[in-house]
């Protein structure tokens, strides 16, 4: 079963990969809707990892 850290690393890798391979993100330097969604997933995973490690939660 993947850990929270694995999910965080995977979300970050997916976001970075998308930015490198998406024609719109690469040319326009403005994130497309998919990039925004992937960034949101990464931020949620990062927040989740922080609360499980004793960080501040809501």
C-alpha positions in Angstrom: 0.0 0.0 0.0 1.5 3.4 -1.0 2.4 5.7 1.8 1.4 9.4 2.1 5.0 10.3 1.1 4.7 8.2 -2.1 1.5 9.9 -3.0 3.2 13.3 -2.5 6.2 12.4 -4.7 3.9 11.0 -7.4 1.7 14.0 -7.4 4.7 16.3 -7.7 6.3 14.1 -10.5 3.0 14.1 -12.4 2.7 17.9 -12.2 6.4 18.5 -13.3 6.1 15.9 -16.1 2.9 17.6 -17.4 4.6 21.1 -17.4 7.4 19.7 -19.5 5.3 17.8 -22.0 2.1 19.9 -22.4 2.4 22.1 -25.5 0.2 24.9 -24.0 2.1 25.0 -20.7 5.5 24.9 -22.4 4.8 27.6 -25.0 2.5 29.9 -23.2 4.1 29.6 -19.7 0.6 29.8 -18.4 -0.7 26.6 -16.8 -3.6 24.9 -18.6 -6.6 23.5 -16.8 -4.9 20.1 -16.4 -1.8 21.6 -14.9 -4.0 23.6 -12.4 -5.8 20.4 -11.4 -2.5 18.5 -11.0 -1.1 21.3 -8.9 -4.3 21.2 -6.7 -3.8 17.4 -6.2 -0.1 18.0 -5.3 -1.1 20.7 -2.8 -3.7 18.5 -1.2 -1.2 15.6 -0.9 1.3 18.0 0.6 -1.2 19.3 3.1 -2.2 15.8 4.0 1.4 14.8 4.5 1.9 17.8 6.8 -1.1 17.0 9.0 0.0 13.4 9.4 3.5 14.5 10.4 2.2 16.7 13.1 2.0 19.9 11.1 -0.8 22.4 11.4 -4.1 21.2 10.2 -7.5 23.0 9.9 
